[in-house]
Amino acid sequence: MPLRPHLITVVLASWAAVGCSATLSDPPDRGSANDPDGGVRDSDGGVRTDAGRVTDAGERTDAGVARNCASPGPGWLYCEDFERGQGDWDSFLSGSEFLDGPGNGDRGRVTLVSDVVHAGSWAVHMPAAASSAYQGASLDWYACDGASRTGCPLRSFDRLYMRVWVRFAPDHRYIHHFLSVGGSQPDDFWYHGTAGCLPNGSLSMGTTVDYRRDSRESFFYSYSPDMSCDTRCDRYQDVAAVCSGCADRGLPTCDEQPQCCWGNELAPEPPVVFPTDRWFCLEMMMQANTPGQRDGVQEYWIDDTNGHRVESMMWRTSPTLALNRARLQHYIETSDANGHSNRVWFDDLVVSTSRIGCD
């Protein structure tokens, strides 16, 4: 198995003069978890009623209320409709609070388009163009405490959701890594990638939603302190180099036994396939565990229908390690693409502390 770099980050934006991109205030107090209308709870304790969408327990959406950047839902931290800049990428990026991610300087990897949109006039397109060696890109968001800037102190949350509308081209074949949520210590802006290394539960944590080549069967790709690792990776890897790199990152993975730790794949059964050639709503959630206990959760939904839920996760051992970043990611390297442009479009992104839904 090749080394799979795994970076996970997040993004915070402010009200802009054009469009409805917004940094939102602290989420309001949560209401009662009781449902007076006797609605049916979904898998994470939310309530579905005839009058409104699915929400977290204690949070109801009134009938007929359209949620968007101008009218945010409960718990929304950031909303981005990509209308700012009127299609000029440099103007959009300079006016946003996205902190630059891989590929953002190359229009063959990421740009704004008006011909394929979910709503409004503009959407993000990651064309993985041949002129850009078929590479993907990402938009990185950090939950800055104060102004959004490189090196900012980070706000911390025990649970984060990210929802975005996605459209894969009909011939889309492959993603190395896709949407991700994660976090680090609040005073540690720079994410510590753990590819190949066993996490220690105090430097960083995170998970990614991916899909299998060609079949588009979705799954979680996750790192955790109690994950399974390959103890016979000398068949395909320079184990000494892997171990040295882990030690340099403060992760002495090989002190007890040389090993290679790649993200564990946690897939639903039966398989859940991402659609192509149409817009669909994809929402993911990561909930941190009680430090040292296996009570963490991760879940994703496709068009408001549960795709996969994994419980009993042990992400962290430190009480100060928390969630504070998300990544709108379409990570593909030239060597992954096999000469094929894996095109994808994104629109109407929200990061929140509670269920967002597809309104």
Summary of the structure (lengths in Angstrom):
residues: 359
radius of gyration: 19.7
end to end distance: 40.0
largest distance: 60.6
contacts: 1225
relative contact order: 0.23
helix: 8%
strand: 32%
